[in-house]
Amino acid sequence: MTVRLGDAVWSGEIDLPPTGDLDVVLDAPPPRPRLHAVLEKGRLRLRWSAGGTVPEQVQFTPRLSPPAWSDLAVVPQRTGDDWTVELPADESAGFYRLVRE
């Protein structure tokens, strides 16, 4: 945790002065987006919340033991507050994930 009091900055364990205004800055990673999948008319649509201006990379693996993740060659499209990609729904089963670069 980082605490700022005026121009002074402390990190880690600190003894705070008894008076004064405090600005507390927490350095935490942004929340992970939740991936939603919809199968419709032979297409698989993946959707997740647009937490930033750059979308996450969509990856695929046919199995989880051991995983062999590979980037999908699709460009996510911004739709309102979400990113979406559409893929052909073929016979192969697999797993998808989002990766921040």
DRENDO-1510 file (C-alpha; in Angstrom, 1 decimal, always signed):
<recs>
REC; n; res; u; v; w
REC; 1; MET; +0.0; +0.0; +0.0 .
REC; 2; THR; +1.2; +3.5; -0.7 .
REC; 3; VAL; +0.1; +6.5; +1.4 .
REC; 4; ARG; +0.6; +10.1; +0.5 .
REC; 5; LEU; +0.5; +12.9; +3.1 .
REC; 6; GLY; +1.2; +16.2; +1.4 .
REC; 7; ASP; +4.4; +15.8; -0.6 .
REC; 8; ALA; +5.6; +12.8; +1.4 .
REC; 9; VAL; +5.0; +9.2; +0.1 .
REC; 10; TRP; +5.3; +6.1; +2.2 .
REC; 11; SER; +5.2; +2.5; +1.0 .
REC; 12; GLY; +4.8; -0.7; +3.1 .
REC; 13; GLU; +4.3; -0.6; +6.8 .
REC; 14; ILE; +4.2; +3.0; +8.2 .
REC; 15; ASP; +3.5; +5.0; +11.3 .
REC; 16; LEU; +1.0; +7.7; +10.3 .
REC; 17; PRO; +1.0; +11.1; +11.9 .
REC; 18; PRO; -1.9; +11.8; +14.3 .
REC; 19; THR; -3.4; +14.6; +12.1 .
REC; 20; GLY; -3.6; +15.7; +8.5 .
REC; 21; ASP; -5.4; +14.9; +5.3 .
REC; 22; LEU; -4.5; +11.5; +3.8 .
REC; 23; ASP; -4.8; +10.4; +0.1 .
REC; 24; VAL; -4.6; +6.6; +0.0 .
REC; 25; VAL; -3.6; +5.1; -3.4 .
REC; 26; LEU; -4.1; +1.4; -3.8 .
REC; 27; ASP; -2.2; -0.2; -6.7 .
REC; 28; ALA; -4.4; -3.1; -7.8 .
REC; 29; PRO; -4.8; -4.7; -11.2 .
REC; 30; PRO; -8.0; -4.0; -13.0 .
REC; 31; PRO; -10.7; -6.6; -12.6 .
REC; 32; ARG; -10.7; -9.5; -15.0 .
REC; 33; PRO; -13.4; -9.4; -17.6 .
REC; 34; ARG; -16.0; -12.2; -17.7 .
REC; 35; LEU; -16.2; -14.0; -21.0 .
REC; 36; HIS; -19.7; -14.8; -22.3 .
REC; 37; ALA; -20.3; -17.2; -25.2 .
REC; 38; VAL; -23.5; -17.6; -27.4 .
REC; 39; LEU; -24.0; -20.2; -30.1 .
REC; 40; GLU; -26.4; -18.9; -32.8 .
REC; 41; LYS; -27.0; -19.9; -36.4 .
REC; 42; GLY; -23.7; -21.7; -36.8 .
REC; 43; ARG; -21.6; -18.9; -35.2 .
REC; 44; LEU; -20.0; -18.6; -31.8 .
REC; 45; ARG; -20.1; -15.1; -30.4 .
REC; 46; LEU; -17.7; -14.3; -27.5 .
REC; 47; ARG; -18.4; -11.1; -25.6 .
REC; 48; TRP; -16.7; -9.4; -22.6 .
REC; 49; SER; -16.8; -6.0; -20.9 .
REC; 50; ALA; -14.7; -3.3; -22.5 .
REC; 51; GLY; -12.6; -2.3; -19.5 .
REC; 52; GLY; -10.2; -0.2; -21.6 .
REC; 53; THR; -9.5; +1.1; -25.1 .
REC; 54; VAL; -7.4; -1.9; -26.1 .
REC; 55; PRO; -9.1; -5.3; -26.1 .
REC; 56; GLU; -7.7; -8.4; -24.6 .
REC; 57; GLN; -6.3; -11.1; -26.9 .
REC; 58; VAL; -8.6; -14.1; -27.4 .
REC; 59; GLN; -6.8; -17.5; -27.1 .
REC; 60; PHE; -8.0; -21.1; -27.8 .
REC; 61; THR; -6.8; -24.5; -26.8 .
REC; 62; PRO; -8.4; -27.9; -27.7 .
REC; 63; ARG; -7.4; -29.4; -24.4 .
REC; 64; LEU; -6.5; -28.4; -20.8 .
REC; 65; SER; -4.1; -31.2; -20.0 .
REC; 66; PRO; -1.6; -30.0; -21.2 .
REC; 67; PRO; -2.9; -26.7; -22.6 .
REC; 68; ALA; -1.6; -25.4; -25.9 .
REC; 69; TRP; -2.9; -21.9; -26.0 .
REC; 70; SER; -2.8; -20.0; -29.3 .
REC; 71; ASP; -3.9; -16.5; -30.3 .
REC; 72; LEU; -7.0; -16.4; -32.5 .
REC; 73; ALA; -6.6; -14.4; -35.7 .
REC; 74; VAL; -9.7; -12.3; -35.1 .
REC; 75; VAL; -10.0; -8.6; -34.3 .
REC; 76; PRO; -12.4; -7.8; -31.5 .
REC; 77; GLN; -15.1; -5.2; -32.3 .
REC; 78; ARG; -16.3; -2.6; -29.8 .
REC; 79; THR; -20.1; -2.8; -29.4 .
REC; 80; GLY; -21.3; -0.3; -26.8 .
REC; 81; ASP; -19.7; -1.3; -23.5 .
REC; 82; ASP; -18.5; -4.7; -24.8 .
REC; 83; TRP; -15.9; -6.2; -27.0 .
REC; 84; THR; -17.1; -9.0; -29.3 .
REC; 85; VAL; -15.7; -11.6; -31.7 .
REC; 86; GLU; -17.6; -14.0; -33.9 .
REC; 87; LEU; -16.2; -17.3; -35.0 .
REC; 88; PRO; -17.5; -20.2; -37.1 .
REC; 89; ALA; -18.9; -22.9; -34.9 .
REC; 90; ASP; -17.3; -26.1; -36.2 .
REC; 91; GLU; -17.3; -29.7; -34.8 .
REC; 92; SER; -14.1; -29.2; -32.7 .
REC; 93; ALA; -14.5; -28.7; -29.0 .
REC; 94; GLY; -12.1; -26.5; -27.0 .
REC; 95; PHE; -11.5; -23.8; -24.5 .
REC; 96; TYR; -11.2; -20.0; -24.8 .
REC; 97; ARG; -9.6; -17.4; -22.6 .
REC; 98; LEU; -8.7; -13.7; -22.6 .
REC; 99; VAL; -5.2; -12.5; -22.1 .
REC; 100; ARG; -4.1; -8.9; -21.4 .
REC; 101; GLU; -1.0; -8.0; -23.3 .
</recs>
